[in-house]
Amino acid sequence: MADLKSQEPTQVLDVLGRVCPYPLVLTKKTMEKAAGGTLLKVLCDAPASAEDTIPKYAEKQGFEFDSVKVEDKGYWELYLKKA
């Protein structure tokens, strides 16, 4: 599996300031519309979404997933790749 963080995302979804369930809902909607091969980068500052619901959704859907916590900025960069 390639390192998703090092790839250029096809699309960026900014859900900073949104609380559950919005980050997951918006991520789902974006991925449903996305073409195969799309790499979505999600900017998320909701811990429950970044550490629980979005990773579980990605796993259930069979997407490649990677996550980086940007400590100094207080948010996560989540990467989902649609096969």
C-alpha positions in Angstrom: 0.0 0.0 0.0 1.3 3.4 -1.0 1.8 6.1 1.6 -1.3 8.3 1.0 0.1 11.3 2.9 2.8 11.7 0.3 0.4 11.7 -2.7 -1.3 14.8 -4.1 -5.0 14.7 -3.1 -7.6 14.8 -5.8 -10.0 16.7 -3.5 -9.8 18.4 -0.1 -12.8 18.5 2.2 -12.6 21.1 5.1 -14.8 20.1 8.0 -13.0 22.2 10.6 -15.4 23.4 13.3 -18.0 20.9 12.4 -19.1 18.4 15.1 -20.4 14.9 14.8 -22.0 13.6 12.7 -21.3 16.3 10.0 -17.7 15.4 9.3 -18.7 11.8 8.6 -21.8 12.7 6.6 -19.9 15.2 4.4 -17.1 12.7 3.9 -19.6 10.0 2.9 -21.4 12.3 0.4 -18.1 13.3 -1.1 -16.8 9.7 -1.5 -20.1 8.5 -2.9 -19.8 11.1 -5.8 -16.0 10.5 -6.2 -14.7 8.5 -9.2 -12.5 5.4 -8.6 -8.9 6.4 -7.8 -9.9 9.6 -6.0 -7.8 10.5 -3.0 -9.7 12.7 -0.6 -7.9 14.7 2.1 -10.3 15.6 5.0 -9.3 18.4 7.4 -11.1 17.6 10.7 -10.8 18.9 14.3 -13.5 16.7 15.8 -11.7 13.9 17.7 -14.6 11.4 17.6 -14.8 11.8 13.8 -11.1 11.7 13.2 -10.3 8.8 15.5 -13.5 6.7 15.3 -16.3 7.2 12.8 -14.4 8.2 9.6 -11.7 5.5 10.0 -14.5 2.9 10.6 -16.4 4.1 7.6 -13.3 3.9 5.4 -12.5 0.3 6.6 -16.1 -0.8 6.1 -16.1 0.6 2.5 -12.7 -0.9 1.7 -11.0 2.4 1.1 -7.3 2.9 1.8 -7.0 5.1 4.8 -4.3 7.2 6.5 -4.4 9.7 9.3 -2.0 12.4 10.5 -2.6 14.5 13.6 -1.2 18.0 13.0 -0.4 18.7 16.7 0.6 22.3 16.3 -2.7 23.2 14.5 -5.0 20.9 16.6 -6.6 19.0 13.7 -6.2 15.8 11.7 -5.5 15.3 8.0 -7.4 12.1 7.0 -6.8 10.5 3.7 -9.3 8.2 2.0 -8.6 6.6 -1.3 -11.4 5.0 -3.4 -10.4 1.9 -5.3 
